[in-house]
């Protein structure tokens, strides 16, 4: 049974970027605030600022609560919000 549970490495794997105007919030489930680890601050800021400049959101995969989940990452203020999605 333990072999079927994915391991969490606390990373997000970005699959694609889409224009924010194409995001329909009907699919939103739960939002999570994202923060960088101690060594990822510069990359976090570059990603957030690039997404703001291009007005895009990122579709990513992450292990949350022992399941692989699809999340939508969006810039929000000085951070990023990852929202779980209501579809597979």
HELIX and SHEET records of a PDB file:
HELIX    1   1 UNK A    2  UNK A    4  5                                   3    
HELIX    2   2 UNK A   20  UNK A   22  5                                   3    
HELIX    3   3 UNK A   25  UNK A   27  5                                   3    
HELIX    4   4 UNK A   41  UNK A   54  1                                  14    
SHEET    1   A 5 UNK A  13  UNK A  19  0                                        
SHEET    2   A 5 UNK A  56  UNK A  64 -1                                        
SHEET    3   A 5 UNK A  67  UNK A  76 -1                                        
SHEET    4   A 5 UNK A  79  UNK A  85 -1                                        
SHEET    5   A 5 UNK A  28  UNK A  34 -1                                        
END                                                                             
